[in-house]
Amino acid sequence: MCLILFQKMGYGDYLETSKTGDGGIDGVISQDKLGLEKIYIQAKRYADKNKVHEPDIRNFIGAMSDGVSRGIF
C-alpha cells in the first residue's frame, strides 16, 4: 500500500521485495520517473503491543549500504 501511495505522489515505478529474507527492505521506489535515484522503503505496523525497536531501524540502515543513500522508514 505504501509503495502505491508513493507512486501516486509522483515518484517513479516501484519494486516490492519478497515477504521474507528481504534484509529489512519492503520495497524500492524510483525517486523520479527515469529511475535514476532509488529510495528504500520499510513500513512497520505500529501498535501498543507491536512497537518499532532500535534493531529494526539498524537493520534498515544496514540494508541501505548497497549504494542507496535515501530511505523512508
C-alpha positions as CSV (number, residue, x, y, z in Angstrom):
1,M,0.0,0.0,0.0
2,C,2.8,2.4,0.9
3,L,4.6,1.8,-2.4
4,I,1.4,2.5,-4.4
5,L,0.9,5.7,-2.4
6,F,4.4,7.0,-3.3
7,Q,3.9,6.2,-6.9
8,K,0.6,8.2,-6.9
9,M,2.5,11.1,-5.2
10,G,4.7,11.4,-8.3
11,Y,7.6,9.1,-7.7
12,G,8.6,6.6,-10.4
13,D,8.0,2.8,-10.5
14,Y,8.4,0.6,-7.5
15,L,9.6,-2.9,-6.8
16,E,8.1,-4.8,-3.9
17,T,10.6,-7.2,-2.2
18,S,9.7,-10.7,-1.0
19,K,8.0,-11.0,2.4
20,T,10.8,-13.0,4.0
21,G,14.5,-12.6,3.6
22,D,14.2,-9.0,2.3
23,G,17.0,-7.7,4.5
24,G,14.8,-5.1,6.2
25,I,13.5,-3.6,3.0
26,D,9.9,-3.8,1.9
27,G,10.3,-2.1,-1.4
28,V,12.4,0.2,-3.7
29,I,10.9,3.2,-5.4
30,S,12.5,5.4,-8.1
31,Q,12.8,9.0,-6.9
32,D,11.9,10.1,-10.4
33,K,10.2,8.6,-13.4
34,L,13.5,7.7,-15.1
35,G,14.7,5.6,-12.2
36,L,18.0,7.4,-11.8
37,E,17.9,7.5,-7.9
38,K,16.5,4.7,-5.8
39,I,14.8,5.0,-2.3
40,Y,14.5,2.1,0.0
41,I,11.2,1.7,1.9
42,Q,10.4,-0.1,5.1
43,A,6.9,0.0,6.6
44,K,6.0,-1.2,10.0
45,R,2.6,-1.6,11.6
46,Y,2.9,0.3,14.9
47,A,0.6,-0.5,17.9
48,D,0.9,-0.5,21.6
49,K,1.8,-4.2,21.5
50,N,3.8,-4.0,18.3
51,K,6.4,-1.4,18.8
52,V,9.2,-0.5,16.4
53,H,12.5,-1.1,18.1
54,E,16.1,0.1,17.6
55,P,17.2,-3.2,15.8
56,D,14.5,-2.6,13.2
57,I,16.0,0.8,12.3
58,R,19.6,-0.5,12.4
59,N,18.7,-3.4,10.0
60,F,17.1,-0.8,7.7
61,I,20.2,1.4,7.8
62,G,22.4,-1.6,7.2
63,A,20.4,-2.7,4.2
64,M,20.9,0.8,2.7
65,S,24.7,0.3,2.5
66,D,24.2,-1.1,-1.1
67,G,24.9,2.3,-2.6
68,V,21.4,3.7,-1.8
69,S,21.6,7.0,0.1
70,R,17.9,7.5,0.7
71,G,15.4,5.7,2.7
72,I,11.9,6.1,4.2
73,F,11.2,4.1,7.4
